[in-house]
Amino acid sequence: MRRIRLLTAGESHGPGLIGIMEGMPAGMRVSTRLVDRDLKRRQHGYGSGKRMQIERDRVRWTAGIRYGRTLGSPIGFAVDNRDWENWTDRMSIEPIPAERRPKPITRARPGHIDLAGALKYDTDDVRDVLERASARSTAARVVAGALARQLLAACGVRIWSFVDQVGPIRAFPDAEDVLAVIPEGWVERDLADPTPLRCPDPEAERAMLAEVDAAREAGDSIGGSFVVVAEGTPIGLGSSSEWDTRLDGMLAGATMAIPGVKGVEIGMGFGVVDRRGSAVHDVVDAAAADWGRATNRAGGIEGGISNGEPIVVRAAQKPVSTLRSPLPSLDMVSGEPGRAHIERSDVTVLARAAIVGEAMVALVVADELLYSFGGDAMGDLRAAVTRRRRRTARPRR
Ligand code: EPS
C-alpha cells in the first residue's frame, strides 16, 4: 500500500492479535461498534469449527484515537484470544520444563504451511509455524479493514460481499452480471441477519449446505469462491504509469494474500478467454445520467484504473487443509510414513473469508483514495473527492 502502513502480529493460540495502522487522516469519526460488527461477521458461517464458539472477538484500541476521532497518529489495537487460557502450556512464552511440553507435531498436513514452513524455519515442531499461518490472523486485518471501510463510507464508497460457489454448487449459474440478479435489499439483510453461508441465491445455498454436510461426514473439507464489490468509487483510482500502481494488480495481490485463496478474478476474469472483443468490452450507456456502462464485464477497472462502475473481485478458496480423515504424510523426525496431523478445524471457512475479502479490498481502495486525494485531515480528503466527482461528471447536453 502507498499511504497506509499496516503491521500485525499474533499467533492463533497465543494471548491475542495486535496491529498498528499508520497513515489514516486526522478527524475521522471511529465507530467501535462497526469495527466489532465486522469482527462478529468474520466469526459467522456454516462449516466453522468449535473455536468460533469460544471467541467473542472485540477490538481494544491502544493508540491514535481521542474522543471518537482519529488523531492522525498511528492507530494501535488488539484483539484478545479467549482460547489462550486453554493453551498456556502449549503456547507458553517463557520456557517450560520438558515434561509439561506436549508432543511436538511432526506429521505435516499436505496443503498447510507445515512441511515447507518447518524446513524454512528449521524446527521439528510444526506448531512453531502453523500458529502464525492460521487464518486467525485475519481478525487483525478485519479491524484495519473496518477502519478503511469507515473512511470509504465518509467518501461515498460501499464495500460488500457474498459467497457464490461452494464445491460444485454455483449461485446464479446463468447470470452474465451477477450483481444484476442479486435480490433487492440483500446487502442490508446480510448485515442484519446473515444466512448460514452468505449466499444471495436461496436455492443454491440449500444445495451448498448439503455439500458442506457431505464433506464433514466424509472427514473432508470443501472450498469455493466469494465475490467482493466496491461501489461508488470515484473515477481514476490507481494508475497505469507503473506495473505496481495498477489497481487491479493491487487488489489481486491483497485478495490473493488471504489464507487459502488460490485464484482471483476481476470482473469476468477468465471468462474473457473464449469471447471476442465485441462481447467483452463495456460500452457507455447512452441513456444513463453519468458515464455508466451498459455492462460491467471489466469489473470496474480499465487500464489499471477505476472507471466508476462497481469494482468486482472474485476469489477462489481451496478447501481447508486439516482433514479429519487425513492424507498420507511422512514423520519429519523418524521418516516413517503415517497420516497427517489432525488439528481442530473447520469444514469450510468461505463465509468468513468473504469478510476478510471485504477488509482487503477496503484497505486497498482506501489507500488509493488517500494516495490520489491525500489530506492530512478528513475534511481535505472529502473535499478533494467531491472535486473529482464534479470534474468527472458527464456533461449535460
Ligand atoms: C481461526 C481460528 C482457528 C481456525 C481457523 C481460523 O481456530 P482453531 O483454534 O480451531 O485452529 O478456525 O484457522 C484455519 C482455517 C487454519 O487454517 O489455521 C479464526 O479465528 O479465523
Boltz pocket constraint, residues with backbone or C-beta under 6 A from the ligand:
constraints:
  - pocket:
      binder: B
      contacts: [[A, 12], [A, 42], [A, 49], [A, 50], [A, 51], [A, 52], [A, 83], [A, 130], [A, 133], [A, 134], [A, 135], [A, 136], [A, 137], [A, 138], [A, 139], [A, 320], [A, 321], [A, 343], [A, 344], [A, 345], [A, 346], [A, 349]]
      max_distance: 6.0
